[in-house]
Amino acid sequence: MHATTTLPQRRLAGDLAIWFFILAELLAFGVFFAAYAFARARHAAEFDVAQQALNRDAGALNTLLLLSASALVVRAVQGAQAGQGRRAAPWLLGAIVCGLGFVGVKLGEYAGAFAAGVSLSSSVFHMFYLSLTFFHFMHVLLGLVILAVLWAGLLAGRYGPDNLNGLESGAAYWHMVDLVWLILFPLVYVIH
């Protein structure tokens, strides 16, 4: 007689609907990035000069903040998976703090750019810089709202090994926001 071994069933983390939404958002950013690359190829010298005025240190700090936030989100999900949702809440709060740090740094960048007279009509580069980063910025704000709701849910004990769908869906969205920045930062701030 043969012993049968059952393999654990694999499941998609989060809700299927969030994955369709994430794919749609990535497609929108992909179109934006392709348009940026096309414009950059046509206006390379203008883009190079304008990029030099960007604050790469602020962009790098924002990269660190978003990566840290994503690592903290992972820890919160792992805590809930282990049945320690309330004890995982501080990890999510840390992610929120990192996200708010990103918002603060980005607002500082925008304030400096606007004080220097930069606008959507300043140049082709500035149109893309402001449009791309603001589109991403709005996604960060939505992500922060989602994380705040999830944090409250962790504190209330709503998430655990048998109820991870909402938490995983929110985490997937946050990771998409992080992924987009990991493409946007080198594309706009670094690559010449």
C-alpha positions as CSV (number, residue, x, y, z in Angstrom):
1,M,0.0,0.0,0.0
2,H,1.3,3.4,-0.9
3,A,1.3,6.3,1.6
4,T,-0.2,9.4,0.1
5,T,1.3,12.7,0.8
6,T,-0.8,15.8,0.6
7,L,0.9,19.0,-0.4
8,P,-0.3,22.2,1.2
9,Q,-2.5,24.1,-1.2
10,R,-1.1,27.2,-2.6
11,R,-3.3,30.3,-2.6
12,L,-3.1,33.8,-3.9
13,A,-2.3,36.2,-1.0
14,G,-5.1,38.7,-0.7
15,D,-8.1,39.2,-2.9
16,L,-8.1,38.5,-6.6
17,A,-9.7,41.9,-7.2
18,I,-6.7,43.7,-5.7
19,W,-4.4,41.9,-8.1
20,F,-6.5,43.1,-11.1
21,F,-6.3,46.6,-9.7
22,I,-2.6,46.4,-9.1
23,L,-2.0,45.1,-12.7
24,A,-4.1,48.0,-14.0
25,E,-2.1,50.5,-12.0
26,L,1.2,48.9,-13.2
27,L,0.0,49.2,-16.7
28,A,-0.8,52.9,-16.2
29,F,2.6,53.5,-14.8
30,G,4.2,51.5,-17.6
31,V,2.6,53.7,-20.2
32,F,3.8,56.8,-18.3
33,F,7.3,55.3,-18.1
34,A,7.3,54.5,-21.8
35,A,6.2,58.1,-22.7
36,Y,9.0,59.4,-20.4
37,A,11.6,57.2,-22.2
38,F,10.4,58.3,-25.6
39,A,10.5,62.0,-24.6
40,R,13.9,61.6,-23.0
41,A,15.3,60.1,-26.2
42,R,14.0,63.2,-28.1
43,H,15.2,65.7,-25.5
44,A,18.3,64.1,-23.9
45,A,20.3,67.2,-23.3
46,E,17.3,69.1,-21.7
47,F,16.6,66.1,-19.5
48,D,20.2,65.8,-18.4
49,V,20.4,69.5,-17.4
50,A,17.0,69.4,-15.5
51,Q,17.9,66.1,-13.7
52,Q,21.0,67.7,-12.3
53,A,18.8,70.1,-10.3
54,L,16.9,67.3,-8.6
55,N,17.7,66.4,-5.1
56,R,19.1,62.8,-5.4
57,D,19.7,62.6,-1.7
58,A,16.0,63.3,-1.0
59,G,15.1,60.6,-3.7
60,A,17.5,58.1,-2.1
61,L,16.0,58.9,1.4
62,N,12.5,58.3,0.0
63,T,13.7,55.0,-1.4
64,L,15.0,54.0,2.0
65,L,11.8,55.0,3.6
66,L,9.6,53.0,1.2
67,L,11.8,49.9,1.4
68,S,11.7,50.2,5.2
69,A,7.9,50.6,5.2
70,S,7.6,47.5,3.0
71,A,9.8,45.4,5.3
72,L,7.6,46.5,8.2
73,V,4.4,45.6,6.4
74,V,5.9,42.1,5.8
75,R,6.6,41.8,9.5
76,A,3.0,42.8,10.3
77,V,1.6,40.2,8.0
78,Q,3.9,37.6,9.4
79,G,2.7,38.5,12.9
80,A,-0.9,38.1,11.9
81,Q,-0.2,34.8,10.2
82,A,1.4,33.6,13.4
83,G,-1.8,34.5,15.4
84,Q,-0.3,37.6,16.9
85,G,-2.2,40.3,15.1
86,R,-2.4,42.8,18.0
87,R,1.3,42.3,18.7
88,A,2.0,42.9,14.9
89,A,0.3,46.3,15.0
90,P,3.4,48.3,15.9
91,W,5.1,47.0,12.7
92,L,2.3,48.5,10.7
93,L,2.5,51.7,12.6
94,G,6.2,51.8,11.8
95,A,5.3,51.4,8.1
96,I,2.9,54.3,8.4
97,V,5.6,56.5,10.0
98,C,8.0,55.7,7.2
99,G,5.3,56.5,4.6
100,L,4.6,59.8,6.3
101,G,8.3,60.4,6.2
102,F,8.2,59.9,2.4
103,V,5.3,62.4,2.2
104,G,7.2,65.0,4.2
105,V,10.4,64.6,2.1
106,K,8.4,64.8,-1.2
107,L,6.5,67.8,-0.1
108,G,9.8,69.5,0.7
109,E,11.0,68.6,-2.8
110,Y,7.9,70.1,-4.3
111,A,8.2,73.2,-2.2
112,G,11.7,73.7,-3.4
113,A,10.8,73.1,-7.0
114,F,7.8,75.5,-7.0
115,A,9.9,78.2,-5.2
116,A,12.5,77.9,-8.1
117,G,9.7,78.5,-10.6
118,V,9.3,74.9,-11.8
119,S,5.8,74.1,-13.2
120,L,4.3,71.6,-15.6
121,S,5.0,74.0,-18.4
122,S,8.7,74.8,-17.4
123,S,10.0,72.0,-19.7
124,V,9.2,68.6,-21.0
125,F,11.3,67.0,-18.2
126,H,9.5,69.0,-15.5
127,M,6.1,68.1,-16.9
128,F,7.1,64.4,-16.6
129,Y,8.9,64.8,-13.3
130,L,5.9,66.5,-11.7
131,S,3.3,64.3,-13.3
132,L,5.0,61.0,-12.6
133,T,6.0,61.8,-9.0
134,F,2.7,63.3,-8.2
135,F,0.8,60.3,-9.6
136,H,3.0,58.1,-7.4
137,F,2.6,60.5,-4.5
138,M,-1.2,60.1,-4.7
139,H,-0.7,56.3,-4.6
140,V,1.4,56.7,-1.4
141,L,-1.4,58.7,0.2
142,L,-4.0,56.1,-0.7
143,G,-1.6,53.4,0.6
144,L,-1.2,55.3,3.9
145,V,-5.0,55.4,4.3
146,I,-5.1,51.6,3.6
147,L,-2.3,51.0,6.1
148,A,-4.1,53.1,8.8
149,V,-7.3,51.1,8.4
150,L,-5.3,47.8,8.5
151,W,-3.5,49.0,11.6
152,A,-6.8,49.7,13.4
153,G,-7.9,46.3,12.3
154,L,-4.8,44.7,13.8
155,L,-5.4,46.6,17.1
156,A,-9.0,45.4,17.1
157,G,-7.9,41.8,16.6
158,R,-9.6,41.4,13.2
159,Y,-6.6,39.7,11.4
160,G,-5.2,36.3,12.2
161,P,-4.3,33.1,10.5
162,D,-7.9,32.5,9.5
163,N,-8.6,36.0,8.3
164,L,-5.7,37.5,6.3
165,N,-7.4,38.5,3.1
166,G,-7.8,42.2,3.8
167,L,-4.4,42.5,5.4
168,E,-2.7,40.7,2.5
169,S,-4.6,42.8,0.0
170,G,-3.5,46.0,1.6
171,A,0.1,44.8,1.9
172,A,0.1,43.9,-1.8
173,Y,-1.1,47.4,-2.7
174,W,1.7,48.9,-0.6
175,H,4.3,46.7,-2.2
176,M,3.1,47.9,-5.6
177,V,3.6,51.5,-4.6
178,D,7.1,50.6,-3.4
179,L,7.9,48.7,-6.7
180,V,6.8,51.7,-8.8
181,W,9.1,54.0,-6.8
182,L,12.0,51.5,-7.3
183,I,11.6,52.1,-11.1
184,L,10.7,55.8,-10.9
185,F,13.6,56.8,-8.7
186,P,16.4,55.6,-11.0
187,L,14.5,56.5,-14.1
188,V,13.8,60.1,-13.2
189,Y,16.6,60.9,-10.7
190,V,19.6,58.9,-11.7
191,I,19.8,57.5,-15.3
192,H,21.3,59.9,-17.8
